Every structure is written in C-alpha cells, then in structure tokens.
Amino acid sequence: MTQEQKASAFRALHEGPAFIIPNPWDAGSARVLAALGFEALATTSSGFALTLGRLDGQVTLDEVVEHAGALDAATELPVSVDRENGFGADPESAARAVTRVAEAGAVGGSIEDWNPDGHLYEPAHAAERVAAASEAARRLDFPFTLTARAENQIRGNPDLDDTMRRLQAFERAGADVLYAPGLRNGDEIRAVCDAVSRPVNVLAHRRLEMAEIVDAGAQRVSVGGALAWVGYGAMAGAAQEIRDTGSFASLDTRVPIEEWLET
C-alpha cells in the first residue's frame, strides 16, 4: 500500500464502526498485532521510551521519527504517531513534528497540551499549536489524521468541563480526532462525545469495557503503554521466579512466532 492508500484507509476507519487501535512499542510487537487482525496501529511514547531504557518524555523527535519509520516498514497497516507535545512549546514545533513523522511514513499523529516542564498550556496557546499542526497536515499530499489531546484529566486537573472546553477549541482549530486520556466511565465519555462533533478516542483501562465505550459514542479506543507493561510485567515475573526459586518452569511458554511473522 502507498502512504496515500494507508492514509485513506485510516481515515475511513473513523467513519465506520468503532475500532481498537493498539499500541506497539517496536517492530516485533507491530508485526504481532498486525497478524492478530488489527487494522491500524498507534505508537506509544512511554512504551517506546522504555525500549531505550528511558522514561516517557525522554526521547527526541529524531528518535521518534526513526521509530515511526520502523513501525511503518514492519507492516502494511496505517501508523499514527504519539508526538507528545510536538517537542517544543511553540506552534512551529507542533507543525514541524507533523511534517517529520509524515516523511517517515506515518499517516496520523497526536499533539498534546502538556509541557514536559510540568504544566498544561493555556487553552488559547494550546489551540494555536493544534492549528499550526493542522495547517501542516493539510499541506501534505495525503489525508493526515490529526489527533488533539487534552491532558488535564491525567495531569492533576480532572475537571471535565475544562476537558470539554479544550477539546472544543481543538476541534475549531482543525483537529480530526479528539482525545482526553483519563476518562473514567461511560458517563464521562458520553459527555465528551456529546460536546464535540469529531470522532473521539478513548484510552482503555481495566474498569472499562468496549461495549460501554461504544455505547457512550466514542469512535476509537487505544491502550497507550499498557500492552508494553503487560509484556514487561510477564518478563519480570518470570525472571524473579528464576532468581528466587531456581526454577525455570516459567520459561515453558510457546508462541506462534513463525505464524505471526509470515503475514
């Protein structure tokens, strides 16, 4: 598939039934998720950072661009990239990050309103950044899907009214998809979906079910770094058992690697 075909397929997913977009952290996990039948992939900044031995927010734009290219090359699926805050507070940085990940093969990406220095951007400034990213996306020769994230729910300000005001401003600024990580239940998801007219992405967690999310009106569901934590958790648990008991029973795991990688 060409990049334009991937971009069109990704855009079309947002016009059909609600779908899950899982978050691989490397090329291998991307191949597995593709083999399992998912239709699109989204990167996870925290999961990717851990592959480099770092915490979330400690990677560079160049590293993210290289990672995006590796995931795009690993499968035929559309890839959307977590661009964090755009790697700079100014609107120009938000725009540049769109262009860079698109050059690497991505057909979508997110921009958030959280400065890694430790504060949320003021709504007007956050909207300016989304507008700049949107303008950069529109200059591409394929339909790049821009997701705008309101981070306040997970950044010490769980004010749903503030969330909705931010997302409404991002919609006016040109975002294609709206996203507020940290929504806790169907009522909060429904309130957000009712407040905007663009597709809404929901971050899954163990207290939510897909049916509840869909019933509340959301279009897309991602899992963030959770799949990476599941994988690393299983590895750490097995390693601790080996260390503490001397038993290697935890290594008795079989996965169909050849089947996953032949697709």
LONUNU-987495 format. One record per residue (C-alpha): residue number from 1; y, x, z. Coordinates in Angstrom, 1 decimal. Example, Ala and Ser with C-alpha at 12.3 -4.5 7.8 and 13.67 -1.06 7.14 Angstrom:
// LONUNU-987495
(pt 1, (-4.5, 12.3, 7.8));
(pt 2, (-1.1, 13.7, 7.1));
// end
This chain:
// LONUNU-987495
(pt 1, (0.0, 0.0, 0.0));
(pt 2, (3.5, 1.1, -0.7));
(pt 3, (6.1, 1.2, 2.0));
(pt 4, (7.8, -1.9, 0.4));
(pt 5, (4.4, -3.7, 0.4));
(pt 6, (3.8, -2.9, 4.1));
(pt 7, (7.4, -4.0, 4.9));
(pt 8, (6.9, -7.3, 3.2));
(pt 9, (3.5, -7.8, 4.9));
(pt 10, (5.1, -7.1, 8.3));
(pt 11, (8.0, -9.5, 7.7));
(pt 12, (5.6, -12.2, 6.6));
(pt 13, (3.6, -11.9, 9.9));
(pt 14, (6.8, -13.1, 11.6));
(pt 15, (6.8, -16.2, 9.5));
(pt 16, (3.2, -17.3, 10.2));
(pt 17, (1.2, -17.9, 13.4));
(pt 18, (1.9, -15.9, 16.5));
(pt 19, (0.3, -12.5, 16.4));
(pt 20, (-0.6, -9.5, 18.6));
(pt 21, (0.8, -6.1, 17.6));
(pt 22, (-1.0, -3.5, 19.7));
(pt 23, (0.5, -0.1, 20.6));
(pt 24, (-1.5, 3.0, 19.7));
(pt 25, (-0.5, 6.4, 21.1));
(pt 26, (-1.9, 8.7, 18.5));
(pt 27, (-3.6, 8.6, 15.1));
(pt 28, (-7.1, 8.1, 16.5));
(pt 29, (-6.1, 5.1, 18.5));
(pt 30, (-4.3, 3.7, 15.5));
(pt 31, (-7.5, 4.1, 13.4));
(pt 32, (-9.5, 2.2, 16.1));
(pt 33, (-7.0, -0.6, 16.3));
(pt 34, (-7.0, -1.0, 12.5));
(pt 35, (-10.8, -1.0, 12.5));
(pt 36, (-10.7, -3.8, 15.1));
(pt 37, (-8.8, -6.0, 12.7));
(pt 38, (-5.2, -6.0, 13.9));
(pt 39, (-2.6, -6.5, 11.2));
(pt 40, (0.2, -4.3, 12.3));
(pt 41, (0.9, -1.5, 14.8));
(pt 42, (3.8, -0.6, 17.1));
(pt 43, (4.3, 2.8, 18.7));
(pt 44, (4.7, 3.1, 22.5));
(pt 45, (7.2, 5.6, 23.7));
(pt 46, (5.5, 6.0, 27.1));
(pt 47, (2.0, 6.4, 25.6));
(pt 48, (3.2, 8.9, 23.1));
(pt 49, (5.2, 10.9, 25.7));
(pt 50, (2.0, 11.2, 27.7));
(pt 51, (0.2, 12.8, 24.8));
(pt 52, (2.8, 15.6, 25.0));
(pt 53, (2.4, 15.8, 28.8));
(pt 54, (5.8, 14.2, 29.5));
(pt 55, (7.3, 11.1, 31.0));
(pt 56, (8.8, 8.2, 29.0));
(pt 57, (12.2, 9.1, 27.7));
(pt 58, (11.5, 12.9, 27.4));
(pt 59, (10.7, 13.1, 23.7));
(pt 60, (13.1, 13.9, 20.9));
(pt 61, (14.0, 12.0, 17.8));
(pt 62, (12.4, 14.7, 15.7));
(pt 63, (9.1, 14.3, 17.7));
(pt 64, (9.2, 10.5, 17.3));
(pt 65, (9.8, 10.8, 13.6));
(pt 66, (6.8, 13.2, 13.2));
(pt 67, (4.7, 10.8, 15.3));
(pt 68, (5.7, 7.8, 13.2));
(pt 69, (4.7, 9.7, 10.1));
(pt 70, (1.3, 10.5, 11.6));
(pt 71, (0.6, 6.9, 12.5));
(pt 72, (1.8, 5.6, 9.1));
(pt 73, (-0.6, 8.1, 7.4));
(pt 74, (-3.5, 7.1, 9.7));
(pt 75, (-3.9, 3.5, 8.4));
(pt 76, (-2.7, 1.1, 5.8));
(pt 77, (-1.1, -1.1, 8.4));
(pt 78, (2.7, -1.6, 8.8));
(pt 79, (4.1, 0.5, 11.7));
(pt 80, (7.0, -0.4, 13.9));
(pt 81, (8.5, 2.4, 15.9));
(pt 82, (9.8, 2.3, 19.5));
(pt 83, (13.1, 4.2, 19.0));
(pt 84, (14.1, 3.9, 22.7));
(pt 85, (17.9, 3.9, 22.9));
(pt 86, (18.3, 5.5, 19.5));
(pt 87, (18.5, 8.9, 21.0));
(pt 88, (22.2, 8.6, 21.6));
(pt 89, (24.7, 6.2, 23.2));
(pt 90, (26.9, 5.8, 20.1));
(pt 91, (26.3, 3.3, 17.3));
(pt 92, (25.9, 6.1, 14.8));
(pt 93, (22.8, 7.4, 16.7));
(pt 94, (21.3, 3.9, 16.6));
(pt 95, (21.8, 3.8, 12.9));
(pt 96, (20.5, 7.4, 12.3));
(pt 97, (17.3, 6.6, 14.2));
(pt 98, (16.6, 3.7, 11.8));
(pt 99, (17.0, 5.9, 8.8));
(pt 100, (14.9, 8.7, 10.2));
(pt 101, (11.9, 6.6, 11.1));
(pt 102, (12.1, 4.7, 7.8));
(pt 103, (12.0, 8.1, 6.0));
(pt 104, (8.8, 8.8, 7.9));
(pt 105, (7.1, 5.6, 6.7));
(pt 106, (7.9, 3.0, 9.4));
(pt 107, (8.8, -0.5, 8.3));
(pt 108, (10.3, -1.7, 11.6));
(pt 109, (11.6, -0.4, 14.8));
(pt 110, (13.2, -1.4, 18.1));
(pt 111, (16.5, -0.4, 19.7));
(pt 112, (17.2, -1.0, 23.4));
(pt 113, (20.3, -1.4, 25.6));
(pt 114, (19.3, 1.1, 28.3));
(pt 115, (20.8, 4.5, 28.6));
(pt 116, (18.2, 7.0, 30.0));
(pt 117, (21.0, 8.4, 32.2));
(pt 118, (20.3, 5.3, 34.3));
(pt 119, (22.4, 2.3, 33.2));
(pt 120, (22.4, -0.7, 30.9));
(pt 121, (25.0, -0.6, 28.2));
(pt 122, (27.7, -3.1, 28.5));
(pt 123, (26.9, -6.2, 26.3));
(pt 124, (29.6, -5.6, 23.7));
(pt 125, (28.7, -1.9, 23.3));
(pt 126, (25.0, -2.8, 23.1));
(pt 127, (25.8, -5.3, 20.4));
(pt 128, (27.8, -2.7, 18.4));
(pt 129, (24.7, -0.4, 18.5));
(pt 130, (22.5, -3.2, 17.2));
(pt 131, (25.0, -4.0, 14.4));
(pt 132, (25.0, -0.3, 13.3));
(pt 133, (21.2, -0.2, 13.3));
(pt 134, (21.1, -3.5, 11.4));
(pt 135, (23.6, -2.1, 8.8));
(pt 136, (21.4, 1.0, 8.4));
(pt 137, (18.3, -1.2, 7.9));
(pt 138, (20.0, -3.3, 5.2));
(pt 139, (20.8, -0.1, 3.3));
(pt 140, (17.1, 0.7, 2.9));
(pt 141, (15.3, -0.4, -0.3));
(pt 142, (12.7, -2.4, 1.6));
(pt 143, (13.0, -5.1, 4.3));
(pt 144, (13.0, -3.1, 7.5));
(pt 145, (12.4, -5.4, 10.5));
(pt 146, (14.8, -4.5, 13.4));
(pt 147, (13.9, -5.5, 16.9));
(pt 148, (16.6, -5.5, 19.6));
(pt 149, (15.6, -5.2, 23.2));
(pt 150, (17.3, -6.4, 26.3));
(pt 151, (16.1, -4.2, 29.1));
(pt 152, (17.7, -5.8, 32.1));
(pt 153, (14.6, -7.6, 33.3));
(pt 154, (12.9, -4.2, 34.0));
(pt 155, (15.9, -2.2, 34.9));
(pt 156, (17.0, -3.7, 38.2));
(pt 157, (18.8, -6.7, 36.9));
(pt 158, (16.3, -9.6, 36.4));
(pt 159, (19.0, -12.1, 35.5));
(pt 160, (17.5, -14.5, 32.9));
(pt 161, (21.0, -15.7, 31.9));
(pt 162, (22.1, -12.2, 31.3));
(pt 163, (19.0, -11.6, 29.2));
(pt 164, (19.7, -14.6, 27.0));
(pt 165, (23.3, -13.7, 26.5));
(pt 166, (22.3, -10.2, 25.5));
(pt 167, (19.7, -11.4, 23.0));
(pt 168, (22.1, -14.0, 21.5));
(pt 169, (24.6, -11.2, 21.0));
(pt 170, (21.9, -9.1, 19.3));
(pt 171, (21.0, -11.9, 17.1));
(pt 172, (24.6, -12.3, 16.0));
(pt 173, (24.7, -8.5, 15.4));
(pt 174, (21.8, -8.8, 12.9));
(pt 175, (18.6, -8.2, 14.8));
(pt 176, (15.5, -9.7, 13.1));
(pt 177, (13.3, -9.9, 16.2));
(pt 178, (14.4, -10.2, 19.9));
(pt 179, (12.6, -8.7, 22.8));
(pt 180, (13.1, -8.8, 26.6));
(pt 181, (10.3, -6.8, 28.4));
(pt 182, (9.6, -8.1, 31.8));
(pt 183, (9.5, -11.9, 31.2));
(pt 184, (7.1, -13.1, 33.9));
(pt 185, (5.8, -16.5, 32.8));
(pt 186, (5.8, -19.2, 30.2));
(pt 187, (9.0, -20.9, 31.6));
(pt 188, (11.0, -17.7, 31.2));
(pt 189, (9.6, -17.1, 27.7));
(pt 190, (10.4, -20.6, 26.7));
(pt 191, (13.9, -20.3, 28.0));
(pt 192, (14.5, -17.2, 25.9));
(pt 193, (12.8, -18.7, 22.8));
(pt 194, (15.0, -21.8, 23.1));
(pt 195, (18.1, -19.7, 23.4));
(pt 196, (17.7, -17.9, 20.1));
(pt 197, (16.6, -18.7, 16.6));
(pt 198, (15.0, -15.3, 15.7));
(pt 199, (11.3, -14.5, 16.4));
(pt 200, (10.7, -13.4, 20.0));
(pt 201, (8.4, -10.5, 21.0));
(pt 202, (6.8, -10.7, 24.5));
(pt 203, (5.4, -7.8, 26.4));
(pt 204, (1.9, -8.8, 27.6));
(pt 205, (0.8, -8.3, 31.2));
(pt 206, (-2.3, -9.4, 33.2));
(pt 207, (-0.7, -12.6, 34.6));
(pt 208, (-0.1, -14.0, 31.1));
(pt 209, (-2.5, -15.5, 28.6));
(pt 210, (-1.9, -15.6, 24.8));
(pt 211, (-2.1, -19.4, 24.8));
(pt 212, (0.8, -19.6, 27.4));
(pt 213, (2.9, -17.2, 25.3));
(pt 214, (2.3, -19.1, 22.1));
(pt 215, (2.9, -22.5, 23.8));
(pt 216, (6.3, -21.1, 25.0));
(pt 217, (7.3, -20.4, 21.5));
(pt 218, (7.0, -16.6, 21.1));
(pt 219, (6.0, -15.2, 17.7));
(pt 220, (4.8, -11.7, 18.6));
(pt 221, (3.0, -10.0, 21.5));
(pt 222, (2.9, -6.3, 22.2));
(pt 223, (1.3, -4.4, 25.1));
(pt 224, (3.5, -1.3, 25.5));
(pt 225, (1.8, 1.6, 27.0));
(pt 226, (-0.9, -0.5, 28.7));
(pt 227, (-3.7, 0.4, 26.3));
(pt 228, (-2.9, 4.1, 26.8));
(pt 229, (-3.1, 3.6, 30.6));
(pt 230, (-6.5, 1.9, 30.2));
(pt 231, (-7.8, 4.8, 28.2));
(pt 232, (-6.4, 7.5, 30.6));
(pt 233, (-7.5, 5.5, 33.6));
(pt 234, (-11.1, 5.4, 32.3));
(pt 235, (-11.0, 9.2, 31.7));
(pt 236, (-9.5, 9.9, 35.1));
(pt 237, (-12.0, 7.7, 36.9));
(pt 238, (-15.0, 9.4, 35.1));
(pt 239, (-13.5, 12.9, 35.8));
(pt 240, (-13.0, 12.0, 39.5));
(pt 241, (-16.6, 10.9, 39.8));
(pt 242, (-17.8, 14.1, 38.3));
(pt 243, (-15.6, 16.1, 40.6));
(pt 244, (-16.5, 14.2, 43.8));
(pt 245, (-20.2, 13.4, 43.3));
(pt 246, (-21.5, 15.9, 40.8));
(pt 247, (-23.0, 13.0, 38.8));
(pt 248, (-22.4, 12.8, 35.1));
(pt 249, (-23.5, 9.1, 34.8));
(pt 250, (-20.0, 8.1, 33.9));
(pt 251, (-20.4, 10.0, 30.6));
(pt 252, (-23.0, 7.6, 29.4));
(pt 253, (-20.6, 5.8, 27.1));
(pt 254, (-21.2, 5.2, 23.4));
(pt 255, (-18.5, 4.1, 20.9));
(pt 256, (-19.0, 3.5, 17.2));
(pt 257, (-16.7, 6.3, 16.1));
(pt 258, (-18.2, 6.5, 12.6));
(pt 259, (-17.8, 2.8, 12.1));
(pt 260, (-14.2, 2.9, 13.2));
(pt 261, (-13.2, 5.8, 11.1));
(pt 262, (-14.9, 4.8, 7.9));
(pt 263, (-12.4, 1.9, 7.3));
// end
